[in-house]
Structure formats: structure tokens, C-alpha cells
Amino acid sequence: MSTKNIFPRALEAEAIYILREVAAQFERPALLFSGGKDSITLVHLARKAFYPAPIPFPLLHVDTGHNFPETIAFRDQLVAATGARLIVRYVQDSINQGKAKEETGKFASRNLLQTVTLLDSIDEFKFDACIGGARRDEEKARAKERIFSVRDDFGGWDSKKQRPELFDMLNGRIHVGENVRVFPISNWTELDVWNYIREEQLDLPTLYFSHERAIIERDGFYWPHSTFLQTSPDEVPFEATVRFRTVGDMTCTAAVMSHADNVDDIISEILAATISERGARMDDKRSEAAMEKRKQVGYF
Amino acid sequence: MEVLRIATAGSVDDGKSTLIGRLLYDTRSIADDRLEAIDSASKRKGLGFTDLSLLTDGLIAEREQGITIDVAHIYFSTPTRKYIIADTPGHVEYTRNMITGASNASVSIVLIDARNGVVEQTRRHLYIASLLRMQDVVVCVNKMDLVGFNEVIFNEICQQIRDIAGPLQMDHSTFHFIPVAAKDGDNVVKRSEKMPWYQGTALLELLETLQPHSGKSELPLRFPVQYVIRPHQDAFHDFRGYAGKLSSGRIVTGDRVIALPSLRMGTISAIYSGDQLVPEAETGDSITLTLKEDIDISRGNMLVKESELFHQVSSLTAKIAWMDEQEMQEGRAFLLQHGAQLVKVRIQAVKEVLDIHTFEQAADKKTFRLNDIGTIQLKAARPLFLDCYRTNPANGAFILIDEFSNNTVAVGFVDSF
């Protein structure tokens, strides 16, 4: 695994081309930053795309309040190191304003609620393009997503009204009130992202690497024990060596047992894995069409 | 690592999903939980087998109707290559999706059911491959197991394909013919022992050898300026960089270039790839250039080489494929997008519209409806910096945008100017 140049460089050229189209075609773009490896990759690509100028758009973080503390610490470090402009909006504020209602019960999560805060932020700053790190290989509804994905006044996605995207020509023309979600790493797979992280020597939150953590077992998955997770009496937390393959909220991201504490080991682990990346995301498992339904109402 | 982009088209019946499923399965590109999810979904539908089409038919409407509607993107890789498959529906009403999927591919896989031979859909797939001047066309004659692995049947189908390709003038494409039984994986990833008469390679072996970018760097330089980078920082006070992706050709520091449309000349002083200085760049690279001279250049301009032929075109003839629900008649105005150029154009004349079933000229038709393909003449408000699609595909295609709906309504391939 020590050979360089495994990562297909054509994917980087494509992503940079897309980011430059966004800067050229839109007046008020923003990069949706979650603190996960995909959005960290996007920030790196944006720095390359506009070098030596600073990134010409802000990062927008929709903070659910259920983030891992490691994610927030990493975010603040990255912003300090890159000089990027960061905007944070809080799901808690949407709840306090009565615009969103907290879910209850064992599977309660703020995953759906963040759409409310996202749409409000788009409205507040009049963002006309939001760049996201979603990839087509993640999930079957995302496999049908365009690179420039037009959303209506309500942030909704209509799979039947998607514009054809021919060659590399991206049509970003929209009506007032509409906005576009942009996915520069659409054609990357999980492995591509990791190979890129290795070859570009990108820093990541410590969550991605194996560490000791208190977890509980539920439905065959290992959940991080936290004050946000509602547990039943028979769910007793225990210490284990784990890492996270994907980083979402503490309430919907399951850990995997792993001793991979560096990027090379993680890549070997992914190559041998038999469960897909989002296989440990409870938000996708609510129904067969969970992702498509969320996208229809404004999720990215 | 190289990326190979493939387009496949066809219906569920001809075994396309099974073939793609095989490629994923045999290259270990599909995770257990996804297979299990498809398996249980198949059972819920009352099927006695794992329906691999559920892997790609991701939308609710597609699963309801049991058909592929939209382009799905599927990824797999081998130790040496990454593959992107644009999987598209084969039916006539989704012709626009087939063209969309094929536009980013250099290889087209045409699937044929050995029992049925060439059918109407096959002709359409070949026509689209010819329209897009696909570099490689791989004809997979599938379900060979159901015709007793018969060599004569395979050869007959190959001949039928050659007979169709002849009149389509597809000399630009290399044809490959492979007898396949996707269900059991014969000649998909590994060569089959059941067809000793077949001397060629298995499908994946063939894909591993195809060269997607051959010859593109030898074409003339076409560098559409996408974005101008002006840092306004002390360290880069006078920096003015022209960012873009090389459509064709190559560029070396010190090259003399001409800016279109101003025709001002300049010398490349630096080439940046990200934050790295590089001595040269090739077709497909996203780079930032700086010039020695202070020339006014903005988005939509193009850099070409002094020593090479280039064009500024105000009226042209093009083949178009119409992709909108609303029909189109002579005289309409649109926005034409080509590279970073966005120019108002008017359709001066509709020269011909093809019959979508026969691909012959429909004599009396002057209106484009959804999925229609034909030839138009158009006039542009400002000069366009393009080539004929035939000589330089990367710089010879455009899209038309409806100014009112903002929709992408057509794709065009420049024929002549």
C-alpha cells in the first residue's frame, strides 16, 4: 500500500473545475461544512482551486448540538489554519424558535431537524449555491443526483425534473428563490477519498482513528455512549477500541471495532470490509427510500 | 490511476443489470449489507432470485415501475483502474438520458440478447454511439448459455452489427465483440471454458486495456478561461491568474498564446496545479496560468496557440438532440453554453429532423419534440471559439438553455461553419 498515485487525479481536476464554475456562476455560494472527511476534502480542494487567493465563499456549519466535541475542535483549528470564513447556525435555535420539534424516544435524532436550520440559513444569507460533500456511491438516491442539483423555493428535490448534464457543461441558471446544491466529489468513492487524504496528507478529526471509548450495543451496532443517547436499563456501556467510518451526530453514527490508527491501516480495513460506509448510519435505515424522501424536503 | 468512463444502455430483460452486478460482484465492489438489502427487497417483491437491478434503480418511481428511468452512476475499481459506469434506460422515450450518460463516456457497452439478435434498441444505441463518436464500442452478445454457446449465432449477430455500423460511418469507433453469459459470469471477468472457439478476451480484461485519452494532447490547444484569480494580498500583489481546464492540447511554460476574442498575444510565465508550480499541463488538467504581458482577459475568453489553427464562429450548422418537453421551432432564440462562454443564439433554420425509429430523415418535420435528433443552422450574437465535433469533440459540443425556464433543452454537436 505504499505506492503513491493510486488516487485518480482526473477526479481532482473535475472537482476543482466544478468549484471554479460555482465561484463564476453564482453570486453568494457557501460550502456546507460538517467536520466529516468529505467536507474536509472539499475545503482542501477549494484552497487548491483558488490559490493563491483565499477561498471566495464562506463555510456554513449547521450545528445540531449533538456533534462529537472532537468535530467542533477540529473545525475551529481548520478555520484558524486556512483563514476561511465560518458561519455557524444552531439547530437548538430552530427548536427554541418553535420551527423544529425535538424527536423523542430511543431512536431520537436531530438529523431531520437540521434541514430546517439549513433552509433558514440559506434564506438568511440568500445563498444561491450550497456546496456539499455528498457522493453518488454512498446511497442509491444519491446515485441519481446531478452535480448541479436545482432545489425549489422550499429546498425540495424533484428527481423527475432534473436537468440533463452533458459533457462537463454545468447550467447554474436559476429563478429567484431557487438555489443549487453542488456536489464536486460526486464521482469519488469512499476509497478515493481515503487515498486522496493519504496522498495529500490531510489532517482529520481523531474520531476516524481507533481510540478507547464507552459504547453500548444495540441491534448489532456499537453506539457512542453520550448524554444525547437515550438508553434502556439493559444497555450497559462498556469500553472498547473503536473508530468511526463516517461522522454524523452522536445519536446516529455507529462505531466499528478497529485497531486502525493511521490512514494506511484504514485503507486496508476498507478494502477488506464487507459492510458499506453508510451501513452504520441509522438515518438511512428508517426506510428503503429514507434518503430520497429527506432530499425531497430539502436535505442535501 | 486512470479513470475509464463507460456508458451502458438497455432494459432489464437483456441482462444488463446482471452483467453490471457481475462486474461489481467479481471485483468485490459491492458490500454485504447492500447485497442483503437487495436480497430482502427482492423477496418482498416475491421474486425467487436476487434482482441486481435494484442496486441501480434507486428512485422510488423506478422501483414502483420496475424500470430504469434516470442515469445511475456505478463505481468499481481494479488494482490499476477506476471505472465509472453511467447506466441508462434503453427505451425510446429515454433517448435524452442515453445521450446524457454517453456524453461523459469513452466506451459504450451495447448488450444484445443472443436469442433475439439485433432489435430496434440496438440500432438506437449504435446511432447514439455514432452521434457521440464513441471511441470504443463493446458489443456483448449475452445469454449465450440459452443458445447452446453456438458460434454461428454469435458470428451472425456480429455481422448484423457491422451491417448497421457501415451506413452510420463509424470508422472513428473501434468495435469489440464478446460472447457472454452474464448470469454465470462467462467471459465477464474471466475467460469462459464453454466457448473454446472464442479467442478474444473477457469483458473486464478488454476494459483494462482501452486507452481513454489517446491522441487528445496532440490536438490544438484549447484553454477556456473559467475564472480570473486576483488575490489582492501583499504577497501576491500583482498576481493575475487565469484558471481553467485544458479542453485539448498541451501547454508548456514559455509557450506563445493568443487570447480570443481580442487576438492579443502573450507568453505563459507560470503554470500552477493547485499551489504547485508545474512546467507543463495536459488535456484534462485543471490549472492556473499567468502571462508575462498585461492583457485584459476574462471568463469566456479562450487561449489558443499562435502556431495552431483556431476559429471564431458566428454562424454554424450542428446536429442537436432535443431534451425538453416543450417543442422547438425555427426562429427561436436560446442561450448557448460552450465551455465558459454563454452567448445568445437564434435558430435560423431547421434543416432536418430524423425519424426516431428509423433514423432516416422525416421529410416534412420541422419541429423538434422531446428526444428528436436533427440538424439546425444557428447564428450567434458574439463569436464562439469552437471546433467541429468531428475534429475536436472536447471543443465541439454545446448546450442550449431556455432563457425563461432556465432548463437545458438541447445538446449540440458542431458539424460545420
Interface residues (C-beta under 8 A of the other chain):
Chain A: N5 I6 F7 P8 R9 A10 L11 E12 A13 E14 I16 Y17 R20 E21 A23 A24 R47 K48 A49 F50 Y51 P52 A53 P54 R136 D137 E139 K140 A141 R142 A143 K144 S159 K160 Q162 R163 P164 E165 L166 F167 D168 M169 N171 R173 I174 H175 S186 N187 T189 L191 D192 A273 T274 I275 S276 G279 E288 A289 E292
Chain B: M1 E2 V3 A31 D32 D33 R34 A37 A41 L55 T56 D57 G58 L59 I60 A61 R63 I69 D70 V71 A72 H73 I74 Y75 S77 K82 I84 R96 N97 I99 T100 S103 N104 Q226 Y227 I229 R230 P231 H232 Q233 A235 F236 F239 G241 A243 G244 K245 Y272 G274 D275 G284 D285 S286 T288 R299 M323 L335 Q337 H338 G339 A340 A394 A397 F398 I399 I401 N406 N407 T408 V411
